[in-house]
Amino acid sequence: MTIDIWLFAAACFYFLVFCAILRVIPGPTLNDRLIALNVATTLACAGSVTLTVSLGNLLILPVTAVIACIVFGSTIRISQTRRELVP
């Protein structure tokens, strides 16, 4: 039995995505939640690249790129429209 190192790396990245999403939920401030969401999206993109290498399926990359653009664009828009008071 051999271990596919790319699949293992993808699983590790997706575990880190799960941990970052857990940080999004109880984030004390809006900025903290937006940063955690951007970190989760970046880690998901890295996991998708490693999953693409592991499976050899190139369809994963464009789907991930579109979803990442939507998430990054929405976080930029949210950060511009909703300002928090800094104590």
C-alpha positions as semicolon CSV with decimal commas, in nm:
position;residue;x (nm);y (nm);z (nm)
1;M;0,000;0,000;0,000
2;T;0,142;0,336;-0,099
3;I;0,041;0,675;0,028
4;D;-0,028;0,939;-0,232
5;I;0,162;1,238;-0,092
6;W;-0,041;1,487;-0,297
7;L;-0,368;1,351;-0,163
8;F;-0,229;1,365;0,190
9;A;-0,121;1,726;0,136
10;A;-0,469;1,813;0,007
11;A;-0,625;1,653;0,314
12;C;-0,394;1,857;0,538
13;F;-0,486;2,178;0,355
14;Y;-0,857;2,103;0,388
15;F;-0,813;2,032;0,759
16;L;-0,653;2,376;0,793
17;V;-0,945;2,526;0,596
18;F;-1,181;2,370;0,850
19;C;-0,979;2,523;1,134
20;A;-0,987;2,867;0,968
21;I;-1,363;2,841;0,917
22;L;-1,399;2,764;1,285
23;R;-1,226;3,097;1,344
24;V;-1,470;3,280;1,117
25;I;-1,773;3,188;1,328
26;P;-1,673;3,332;1,672
27;G;-1,449;3,610;1,542
28;P;-1,463;3,905;1,781
29;T;-1,454;4,171;1,511
30;L;-1,556;4,197;1,149
31;N;-1,195;4,242;1,040
32;D;-1,092;3,925;1,223
33;R;-1,367;3,729;1,049
34;L;-1,276;3,868;0,707
35;I;-0,909;3,779;0,752
36;A;-1,003;3,426;0,864
37;L;-1,227;3,392;0,556
38;N;-0,944;3,506;0,328
39;V;-0,705;3,259;0,493
40;A;-0,958;2,979;0,451
41;T;-1,005;3,067;0,084
42;T;-0,630;3,078;0,022
43;L;-0,580;2,742;0,191
44;A;-0,870;2,595;-0,007
45;C;-0,705;2,712;-0,330
46;A;-0,380;2,545;-0,226
47;G;-0,573;2,228;-0,138
48;S;-0,741;2,237;-0,477
49;V;-0,408;2,263;-0,656
50;T;-0,273;1,961;-0,468
51;L;-0,598;1,772;-0,531
52;T;-0,569;1,852;-0,901
53;V;-0,218;1,707;-0,907
54;S;-0,330;1,401;-0,713
55;L;-0,637;1,324;-0,926
56;G;-0,511;1,456;-1,258
57;N;-0,842;1,636;-1,316
58;L;-0,794;1,990;-1,448
59;L;-1,161;2,086;-1,404
60;I;-1,102;2,151;-1,034
61;L;-0,880;2,455;-1,096
62;P;-1,120;2,682;-1,290
63;V;-1,404;2,607;-1,051
64;T;-1,181;2,692;-0,757
65;A;-1,059;3,011;-0,925
66;V;-1,414;3,133;-0,985
67;I;-1,521;3,059;-0,628
68;A;-1,207;3,226;-0,491
69;C;-1,267;3,540;-0,700
70;I;-1,624;3,560;-0,571
71;V;-1,515;3,518;-0,208
72;F;-1,224;3,764;-0,232
73;G;-1,441;4,019;-0,413
74;S;-1,717;3,991;-0,156
75;T;-1,475;4,034;0,135
76;I;-1,334;4,346;-0,030
77;R;-1,684;4,482;-0,078
78;I;-1,787;4,401;0,280
79;S;-1,475;4,565;0,420
80;Q;-1,544;4,882;0,219
81;T;-1,911;4,917;0,309
82;R;-1,919;4,802;0,670
83;R;-1,682;4,994;0,891
84;E;-1,643;4,916;1,259
85;L;-1,568;5,169;1,525
86;V;-1,213;5,129;1,647
87;P;-1,189;5,193;2,023
